[in-house]
Amino acid sequence: MTLNSTQNPLNPRDSASENQSVSPEEVDAGTRVAEPDPQARLKTDLETAKAELDQWRDRFLRKAAEFENFRKRSERERAESAALTKSSVLAEFLPIMDACERALKSFAEGDDRQGRLQSYREGVELLFKQLRDALARLGVVAVEAKGKKFDPHLHEALVHLETQEHEDNTVIEELRRGYLLKERLLRPAQVVVASSPKS
């Protein structure tokens, strides 16, 4: 049995160490910096993700608030536009109401004993009632004037009458009736207002 001249029979480790290859990582193990802890990296990534989530949530809430304000503003403008349109249409009916009221007053003042005007009176009364009911269904109501305190938001003073029979600044006569559409003034009532006599 012949022995290889490179092997030392007295040192069996020599042959084993020669068969094992040494990697560069093992050579540099003493000089390399240790890798960061995976848990610390995950914690940092989680904090970054939370910060981004907060930014996106804040942006979303701002956009949602802007959209809600825009929706409310659009609805308010649409309601105001509809009210203005309805007001302009309803204002056309008011002269008809005036004509009916004047006709009814003239019938009350005229000589009605022969009954010649009774049928006309009934027709005008029916027309007046239908118009009044139609306007009421649309939300139109008459402005209360006579006997009330003068309100420049509701009344238009055509005459100031000096008198001691009525309290100062009181509406004593209604010349033309005013109307409201719910809370909006369609037209003011034209009135005569009492004023205290000047000394």
C-alpha positions as CSV (number, residue, x, y, z in Angstrom):
1,M,0.0,0.0,0.0
2,T,1.5,3.3,-1.1
3,L,0.9,6.6,0.5
4,N,0.5,9.9,-1.2
5,S,3.4,12.0,-0.4
6,T,1.2,15.0,0.2
7,Q,-0.8,13.3,3.0
8,N,0.5,13.2,6.5
9,P,-0.5,9.8,7.9
10,L,0.0,11.2,11.4
11,N,-2.5,14.1,10.9
12,P,-5.8,12.8,9.5
13,R,-7.4,16.3,9.6
14,D,-5.2,17.5,6.8
15,S,-7.0,15.5,4.2
16,A,-10.5,16.5,5.5
17,S,-9.7,20.2,5.6
18,E,-8.4,20.1,2.0
19,N,-11.7,18.5,0.8
20,Q,-13.8,21.3,2.4
21,S,-14.0,24.6,0.5
22,V,-14.1,27.9,2.4
23,S,-16.6,30.6,1.1
24,P,-15.7,34.3,1.0
25,E,-18.6,35.0,3.4
26,E,-16.9,32.8,6.0
27,V,-13.7,34.6,5.4
28,D,-15.2,38.1,5.8
29,A,-17.5,37.1,8.7
30,G,-15.4,38.9,11.2
31,T,-15.4,42.2,9.2
32,R,-19.0,42.4,7.9
33,V,-21.7,44.6,9.7
34,A,-24.6,42.6,11.1
35,E,-27.9,42.8,9.2
36,P,-30.7,44.9,10.8
37,D,-33.3,43.1,12.9
38,P,-36.3,42.0,10.7
39,Q,-38.7,43.0,13.5
40,A,-37.3,46.5,13.6
41,R,-37.6,46.8,9.8
42,L,-41.2,45.6,9.9
43,K,-42.0,48.1,12.7
44,T,-40.5,50.9,10.6
45,D,-42.5,49.8,7.6
46,L,-45.7,49.7,9.6
47,E,-45.2,53.2,11.0
48,T,-44.5,54.5,7.4
49,A,-47.7,52.8,6.2
50,K,-49.7,54.3,9.1
51,A,-48.4,57.7,8.3
52,E,-49.4,57.3,4.6
53,L,-52.8,56.0,5.6
54,D,-53.4,59.0,7.8
55,Q,-52.4,61.3,4.9
56,W,-54.8,59.5,2.5
57,R,-57.6,59.5,5.2
58,D,-57.2,63.3,5.7
59,R,-57.2,63.9,2.0
60,F,-60.3,61.7,1.6
61,L,-62.1,63.5,4.4
62,R,-61.3,66.9,2.9
63,K,-62.6,65.9,-0.5
64,A,-65.7,64.4,1.0
65,A,-66.4,67.6,2.9
66,E,-65.9,69.7,-0.2
67,F,-68.3,67.4,-2.1
68,E,-70.9,67.7,0.6
69,N,-70.7,71.5,0.6
70,F,-71.0,71.5,-3.2
71,R,-74.0,69.3,-3.0
72,K,-75.8,71.4,-0.4
73,R,-74.9,74.6,-2.3
74,S,-76.3,73.1,-5.5
75,E,-79.5,72.0,-3.8
76,R,-79.9,75.5,-2.3
77,E,-79.4,77.3,-5.6
78,R,-81.8,74.9,-7.3
79,A,-84.5,75.5,-4.7
80,E,-84.0,79.3,-4.9
81,S,-84.2,79.1,-8.7
82,A,-87.4,77.1,-8.5
83,A,-88.9,79.5,-6.0
84,L,-88.0,82.5,-8.2
85,T,-89.6,80.8,-11.2
86,K,-92.7,80.0,-9.3
87,S,-92.9,83.5,-7.9
88,S,-92.8,85.1,-11.4
89,V,-95.5,82.7,-12.6
90,L,-97.8,83.2,-9.6
91,A,-97.4,87.0,-9.7
92,E,-99.4,86.9,-13.0
93,F,-102.4,85.6,-11.2
94,L,-102.6,88.4,-8.7
95,P,-104.1,91.0,-11.0
96,I,-107.0,88.6,-11.6
97,M,-107.5,88.3,-7.9
98,D,-107.6,92.1,-7.7
99,A,-110.2,92.3,-10.5
100,C,-112.4,89.7,-8.8
101,E,-112.2,91.5,-5.5
102,R,-113.1,94.9,-7.1
103,A,-116.0,93.3,-8.9
104,L,-117.3,91.8,-5.7
105,K,-117.0,95.1,-3.9
106,S,-118.9,96.9,-6.7
107,F,-121.7,94.3,-6.5
108,A,-122.0,94.9,-2.8
109,E,-122.2,98.6,-3.3
110,G,-124.7,98.5,-6.3
111,D,-128.4,98.2,-6.4
112,D,-129.0,94.4,-6.3
113,R,-132.7,94.4,-5.5
114,Q,-133.9,93.2,-8.9
115,G,-131.5,90.3,-8.9
116,R,-130.1,91.2,-12.4
117,L,-126.6,91.0,-11.1
118,Q,-127.0,87.9,-8.9
119,S,-125.8,85.4,-11.5
120,Y,-122.8,87.6,-12.3
121,R,-122.0,87.9,-8.7
122,E,-122.1,84.2,-8.1
123,G,-119.9,83.6,-11.2
124,V,-117.3,86.0,-9.9
125,E,-117.5,84.6,-6.4
126,L,-116.9,81.1,-7.8
127,L,-114.0,82.3,-9.9
128,F,-112.4,84.2,-7.0
129,K,-112.8,81.1,-4.7
130,Q,-111.2,78.8,-7.3
131,L,-108.3,81.2,-7.8
132,R,-107.8,81.6,-4.1
133,D,-107.8,77.8,-3.5
134,A,-105.4,77.2,-6.4
135,L,-103.0,79.8,-5.0
136,A,-103.3,78.4,-1.5
137,R,-102.4,74.9,-2.8
138,L,-99.2,76.4,-4.3
139,G,-98.4,78.0,-0.9
140,V,-99.6,81.6,-1.6
141,V,-101.2,83.3,1.4
142,A,-102.5,86.8,1.9
143,V,-100.6,89.3,4.0
144,E,-102.5,90.5,7.0
145,A,-102.6,94.2,6.9
146,K,-105.7,96.0,8.3
147,G,-105.4,96.7,12.0
148,K,-101.8,95.5,12.1
149,K,-98.7,97.5,12.9
150,F,-97.1,98.9,9.8
151,D,-94.3,96.5,8.7
152,P,-92.1,97.8,5.8
153,H,-91.1,94.3,5.0
154,L,-94.8,93.4,4.3
155,H,-96.6,96.7,3.7
156,E,-96.2,99.6,1.3
157,A,-97.5,102.8,2.7
158,L,-99.2,104.9,0.0
159,V,-100.9,107.3,2.4
160,H,-100.1,108.5,5.9
161,L,-103.4,109.8,7.4
162,E,-103.3,112.0,10.5
163,T,-105.9,110.7,12.9
164,Q,-106.6,110.3,16.6
165,E,-109.0,107.4,16.1
166,H,-106.2,104.9,15.5
167,E,-102.9,104.3,17.2
168,D,-99.9,105.7,15.5
169,N,-98.2,103.6,12.8
170,T,-101.2,101.3,12.4
171,V,-102.7,100.1,9.1
172,I,-106.2,101.5,8.9
173,E,-107.0,100.6,5.3
174,E,-105.8,98.1,2.7
175,L,-105.8,99.5,-0.8
176,R,-104.3,96.4,-2.5
177,R,-103.8,93.1,-0.8
178,G,-100.3,91.7,-0.5
179,Y,-99.3,88.0,-0.8
180,L,-96.6,85.7,0.5
181,L,-95.2,82.5,-1.1
182,K,-94.5,80.5,2.1
183,E,-91.8,82.8,3.6
184,R,-91.0,84.8,0.5
185,L,-92.9,88.1,-0.3
186,L,-94.6,88.0,-3.6
187,R,-95.7,91.6,-3.4
188,P,-96.3,94.0,-0.5
189,A,-99.8,95.2,0.6
190,Q,-100.5,98.8,-0.3
191,V,-102.0,100.4,2.7
192,V,-103.1,103.6,4.5
193,V,-101.2,104.2,7.7
194,A,-102.4,106.2,10.7
195,S,-100.1,108.9,12.1
196,S,-100.5,111.1,15.1
197,P,-101.7,114.7,14.2
198,K,-99.0,117.3,14.4
199,S,-99.4,119.8,17.1
